[in-house]
Amino acid sequence: MSTVTIRDVARRADVSVASASRALNNHSNVTAKTRERVLAAARALDYVPHLGARSLSRGRSNTIGVVLPDLFGEFFSEIIRGIDYAAHRRGLQLLLSNMHGSAEETEIAIRAMRGRVDGLLVMSPQIDAEFLGRSLPKGLPAIVMNAAADGIHPTIAIDNLAGARDAVAHLLAQGCKRIVHIAGPRGNADADARRAGFVEAAGKAGIVIDGDFSEASGIAAARRILADHRDVDGVFAANDMTAVACMATLAEGGIRAPVDVAIIGFDGVPIAQYVTPALSTMALNLAELGERAVERLIAATENPEAPPSTEMMTPQLVIRASSRRHA
């Protein structure tokens, strides 16, 4: 069987070789229509970049590919820390890429790693299982993190529903009667599950304010509480950084935690314990999540015929001063 070249991709997409190369390497000077034609052609031909083909001819690369939605912030840095620790222990190198939650950029990042890595770790809470099953290279071991199981690849996921229910149960136990949830972005698997768990547990006591996991959304939610919901006495934020920003903004408006409002976040990033008051959270050992992903990838490499399974990580309630009203 002859090797598919970039010329074959360009011919099928009816573009020049230069345009095909720019599209596959995600250059900005390519129209969305052209990029989609080139990607479709590459998928249809199962194209592997030439550099990757050279790597394959040399055998194992001792490199793990890691594709994340972002590379900034404590959440991702803690996961990368765990991945790096586990990889270093085994003499493996890391090849990192981010895709900003975009399906198109995810496909480009995955395709760029083909042939260069021995396996992939892909965190894609905003990408559906069907897309992942279609985009991840056949025959290359991969672990899917924080996404719906595709039935093909092993998955590590967070039990966000249980975590959200426990967060609300804690606020209710602290005597909260009117609870706001500052939600994460719609379409994000983690955020959607945390929102669903909140709605289920809070019932009529709950109010949902849309957010996007950012500090800015925490500030905006706090301003809305100050303007329209002064009766709120509990806040469950979809992540810790949103919770910290909300708590600080509420304090500026005269609503203090935990006296006036009990506040809890989600994720357990290190900074949460050092703010004032220290933030309660549904904590995950994010570094451990990264380590487990590497361990499972190595297992998948050694036993590629093993059936895919889903491993759930359960968040643990960590009560600190921000929500502690009662013992």
C-alpha positions as CSV (number, residue, x, y, z in Angstrom):
1,M,0.0,0.0,0.0
2,S,1.5,3.4,-1.0
3,T,2.0,6.1,1.6
4,V,-0.5,9.0,1.4
5,T,1.4,12.3,0.9
6,I,0.3,15.9,1.4
7,R,0.1,16.1,-2.4
8,D,-2.7,13.5,-2.3
9,V,-4.5,15.5,0.3
10,A,-4.1,18.7,-1.7
11,R,-5.3,17.0,-4.9
12,R,-8.4,15.6,-3.2
13,A,-9.2,19.0,-1.5
14,D,-8.6,20.8,-4.8
15,V,-6.1,23.2,-3.3
16,S,-2.4,23.9,-3.7
17,V,0.1,21.9,-1.6
18,A,1.1,25.1,0.2
19,S,-2.6,25.7,1.1
20,A,-3.0,22.2,2.3
21,S,0.2,22.5,4.5
22,R,-1.1,25.8,6.0
23,A,-4.5,24.3,6.8
24,L,-3.0,21.2,8.4
25,N,-0.7,23.3,10.5
26,N,-3.5,25.7,11.6
27,H,-2.0,28.8,10.0
28,S,-4.3,31.9,10.3
29,N,-4.1,32.8,6.6
30,V,-6.4,30.0,5.5
31,T,-10.2,30.4,5.2
32,A,-12.4,28.3,7.3
33,K,-13.9,26.7,4.2
34,T,-10.5,25.7,2.8
35,R,-9.4,24.4,6.2
36,E,-12.5,22.2,6.4
37,R,-12.0,20.8,2.9
38,V,-8.3,19.9,3.6
39,L,-9.2,18.3,7.0
40,A,-12.0,16.3,5.4
41,A,-9.6,15.1,2.7
42,A,-6.9,14.2,5.3
43,R,-9.5,12.2,7.2
44,A,-10.7,10.4,4.2
45,L,-7.2,9.4,3.1
46,D,-6.0,8.7,6.7
47,Y,-3.1,11.0,6.1
48,V,-0.1,10.9,8.5
49,P,2.3,13.9,8.3
50,H,5.7,13.1,6.8
51,L,7.6,13.9,10.0
52,G,5.3,11.4,11.8
53,A,6.0,8.8,9.2
54,R,9.7,9.1,9.9
55,S,9.1,8.8,13.6
56,L,7.1,5.6,13.0
57,S,9.9,4.1,11.0
58,R,12.2,4.5,13.9
59,G,9.9,2.7,16.3
60,R,8.8,4.0,19.7
61,S,9.4,7.7,20.4
62,N,9.1,7.4,24.2
63,T,6.9,10.5,24.0
64,I,3.3,11.0,25.2
65,G,1.1,13.5,23.5
66,V,-1.1,15.7,25.8
67,V,-4.0,17.7,24.3
68,L,-5.8,20.0,26.7
69,P,-8.4,22.8,26.3
70,D,-5.9,25.3,27.8
71,L,-2.5,25.3,29.4
72,F,-3.0,28.2,31.8
73,G,-4.5,28.4,35.3
74,E,-4.0,26.2,38.3
75,F,-6.5,23.6,37.2
76,F,-4.5,22.7,34.1
77,S,-1.1,23.3,35.7
78,E,-1.9,20.8,38.4
79,I,-3.0,18.2,35.9
80,I,0.2,18.8,33.8
81,R,2.3,18.5,37.0
82,G,0.8,15.0,37.7
83,I,1.3,13.9,34.1
84,D,4.9,15.2,34.0
85,Y,5.7,13.5,37.3
86,A,4.4,10.1,36.2
87,A,6.1,10.5,32.7
88,H,9.4,11.6,34.1
89,R,9.5,8.6,36.5
90,R,9.2,6.3,33.5
91,G,11.7,8.2,31.3
92,L,9.0,9.6,28.9
93,Q,8.9,13.0,27.3
94,L,5.7,15.1,26.9
95,L,4.4,16.9,23.8
96,L,1.8,19.4,24.8
97,S,-0.9,21.1,22.8
98,N,-4.0,23.2,23.6
99,M,-7.1,23.5,21.5
100,H,-9.2,26.2,23.4
101,G,-12.3,23.9,23.4
102,S,-12.6,24.0,19.6
103,A,-13.4,20.8,17.8
104,E,-11.5,22.0,14.7
105,E,-8.4,22.9,16.7
106,T,-8.7,19.6,18.6
107,E,-8.6,17.7,15.3
108,I,-5.6,19.7,14.1
109,A,-3.7,19.1,17.4
110,I,-4.4,15.4,17.4
111,R,-3.4,15.1,13.7
112,A,-0.1,17.0,14.3
113,M,0.9,14.4,17.0
114,R,0.3,11.3,14.9
115,G,3.5,9.4,14.4
116,R,5.3,11.5,16.9
117,V,4.0,10.0,20.1
118,D,3.4,6.5,21.5
119,G,0.1,7.4,23.0
120,L,-2.3,10.3,23.6
121,L,-4.0,11.9,26.6
122,V,-6.9,14.0,25.5
123,M,-9.0,16.2,27.8
124,S,-12.0,17.5,25.9
125,P,-15.0,18.3,28.1
126,Q,-16.5,20.3,25.3
127,I,-16.1,17.7,22.5
128,D,-18.7,15.0,22.1
129,A,-17.8,11.3,22.1
130,E,-18.7,10.7,18.5
131,F,-16.2,13.3,17.4
132,L,-13.4,11.8,19.5
133,G,-14.1,8.3,18.3
134,R,-13.8,9.6,14.7
135,S,-10.8,11.8,15.3
136,L,-8.4,9.8,17.5
137,P,-6.0,7.8,15.3
138,K,-6.8,4.1,15.0
139,G,-4.2,1.9,16.5
140,L,-2.7,4.7,18.7
141,P,-3.4,4.1,22.4
142,A,-5.3,7.1,23.9
143,I,-6.9,8.0,27.2
144,V,-9.9,10.4,27.2
145,M,-10.1,12.7,30.2
146,N,-13.2,14.6,31.4
147,A,-15.4,13.7,28.4
148,A,-18.1,11.3,27.6
149,A,-17.0,7.7,26.9
150,D,-16.8,6.9,23.2
151,G,-16.9,3.2,23.7
152,I,-13.5,2.8,22.0
153,H,-11.0,4.4,24.4
154,P,-10.5,4.1,28.1
155,T,-11.8,7.2,30.0
156,I,-11.1,9.0,33.2
157,A,-14.0,11.2,34.3
158,I,-15.0,13.3,37.3
159,D,-18.3,12.4,39.1
160,N,-19.5,16.0,38.8
161,L,-23.1,15.1,39.6
162,A,-22.2,13.6,42.9
163,G,-19.9,16.5,43.7
164,A,-22.6,19.1,42.9
165,R,-25.1,17.3,45.1
166,D,-22.7,17.1,48.0
167,A,-21.9,20.8,47.7
168,V,-25.6,21.8,47.8
169,A,-26.2,19.3,50.7
170,H,-23.4,21.1,52.6
171,L,-24.9,24.5,52.0
172,L,-28.3,23.3,53.1
173,A,-26.8,21.8,56.3
174,Q,-25.3,25.3,57.0
175,G,-28.8,26.7,57.0
176,C,-28.8,28.2,53.5
177,K,-32.3,28.9,52.1
178,R,-31.6,30.7,48.8
179,I,-28.6,29.3,46.9
180,V,-27.0,30.6,43.7
181,H,-25.1,28.4,41.3
182,I,-22.5,30.2,39.1
183,A,-22.5,27.7,36.3
184,G,-19.7,26.9,33.8
185,P,-20.1,27.2,30.0
186,R,-22.9,25.4,28.4
187,G,-21.8,22.5,26.3
188,N,-18.9,21.7,28.6
189,A,-19.4,18.2,30.1
190,D,-18.1,19.1,33.5
191,A,-20.1,22.3,33.7
192,D,-23.3,20.7,32.4
193,A,-23.1,17.9,35.0
194,R,-22.4,20.3,37.8
195,R,-25.4,22.4,36.8
196,A,-27.6,19.4,36.6
197,G,-26.5,18.2,40.0
198,F,-27.2,21.6,41.5
199,V,-30.7,21.9,40.0
200,E,-31.6,18.4,41.2
201,A,-30.3,19.0,44.8
202,A,-31.3,22.6,45.3
203,G,-34.8,22.4,43.9
204,K,-36.9,25.6,44.5
205,A,-34.1,27.0,46.7
206,G,-31.8,27.3,43.6
207,I,-31.0,30.1,41.2
208,V,-28.6,29.5,38.2
209,I,-26.4,32.3,36.9
210,D,-24.5,31.5,33.7
211,G,-20.8,31.8,33.7
212,D,-17.7,30.4,32.0
213,F,-15.3,29.2,34.7
214,S,-13.5,32.6,34.6
215,E,-12.8,35.1,37.4
216,A,-14.8,37.7,35.3
217,S,-17.9,35.5,35.5
218,G,-17.5,35.3,39.2
219,I,-17.4,39.1,39.5
220,A,-20.4,39.5,37.1
221,A,-22.4,37.0,39.2
222,A,-21.6,38.8,42.4
223,R,-22.7,42.1,41.0
224,R,-26.0,40.5,39.9
225,I,-26.5,39.1,43.4
226,L,-25.8,42.5,44.9
227,A,-28.3,44.1,42.5
228,D,-31.1,41.5,42.2
229,H,-30.7,38.7,44.8
230,R,-29.8,40.3,48.2
231,D,-31.7,37.4,49.9
232,V,-29.1,34.8,48.6
233,D,-27.3,33.2,51.5
234,G,-25.4,30.4,49.7
235,V,-23.2,30.3,46.6
236,F,-22.0,27.2,44.8
237,A,-19.6,28.1,42.0
238,A,-18.7,25.7,39.2
239,N,-15.0,26.1,39.9
240,D,-12.7,27.6,42.6
241,M,-11.5,30.7,40.7
242,T,-15.1,31.8,40.0
243,A,-15.9,31.3,43.6
244,V,-12.9,33.4,44.8
245,A,-13.7,36.2,42.5
246,C,-17.4,36.2,43.5
247,M,-16.5,36.1,47.2
248,A,-14.1,39.1,46.9
249,T,-16.7,41.1,44.9
250,L,-19.5,40.4,47.4
251,A,-17.2,41.5,50.2
252,E,-16.7,44.8,48.5
253,G,-20.5,45.2,48.4
254,G,-20.9,44.5,52.1
255,I,-21.8,40.8,51.9
256,R,-19.3,38.7,53.8
257,A,-18.6,35.0,53.8
258,P,-19.6,33.0,55.8
259,V,-21.6,35.4,58.0
260,D,-23.9,36.7,55.3
261,V,-23.4,34.1,52.6
262,A,-21.8,30.6,52.6
263,I,-19.6,30.0,49.6
264,I,-18.2,26.8,48.1
265,G,-16.3,26.1,44.9
266,F,-15.2,23.0,42.9
267,D,-11.8,21.5,41.8
268,G,-9.6,22.0,44.9
269,V,-6.9,24.2,43.3
270,P,-4.1,25.1,45.8
271,I,-4.9,28.8,45.9
272,A,-8.3,28.0,47.5
273,Q,-6.8,27.4,50.9
274,Y,-4.8,30.6,51.0
275,V,-7.5,33.2,50.2
276,T,-9.3,35.0,53.1
277,P,-11.6,33.4,54.2
278,A,-10.2,30.1,53.0
279,L,-12.5,28.6,50.4
280,S,-14.5,25.5,50.9
281,T,-14.5,23.3,47.8
282,M,-15.4,20.0,46.2
283,A,-11.7,18.9,45.9
284,L,-10.1,16.7,43.3
285,N,-6.5,15.6,43.5
286,L,-5.8,17.1,40.1
287,A,-2.1,15.9,40.0
288,E,-3.3,12.4,40.8
289,L,-5.7,12.6,37.9
290,G,-2.8,13.4,35.6
291,E,-0.7,10.5,37.1
292,R,-3.6,8.0,36.7
293,A,-4.0,9.1,33.1
294,V,-0.4,8.3,32.4
295,E,-0.6,4.9,34.2
296,R,-3.7,4.0,32.2
297,L,-2.1,5.0,29.0
298,I,0.9,2.8,29.7
299,A,-1.4,-0.1,30.5
300,A,-3.3,0.5,27.2
301,T,0.0,0.5,25.3
302,E,1.0,-2.8,26.9
303,N,-2.4,-4.4,26.5
304,P,-4.1,-2.8,23.4
305,E,-6.8,-5.6,23.3
306,A,-8.2,-4.8,26.7
307,P,-11.8,-3.5,26.6
308,P,-12.2,0.2,27.3
309,S,-13.5,1.1,30.7
310,T,-14.4,4.4,32.5
311,E,-12.8,5.3,35.8
312,M,-14.7,7.9,37.9
313,M,-12.9,10.2,40.3
314,T,-15.2,11.4,43.2
315,P,-14.7,14.9,44.5
316,Q,-14.2,15.2,48.3
317,L,-15.9,17.9,50.4
318,V,-13.3,20.1,52.0
319,I,-15.0,22.5,54.5
320,R,-13.1,25.7,55.2
321,A,-14.0,29.1,56.6
322,S,-15.9,30.4,53.6
323,S,-18.9,28.2,54.2
324,R,-18.5,27.1,57.9
325,R,-21.5,28.4,59.8
326,H,-22.1,25.4,62.0
327,A,-19.7,22.7,63.4
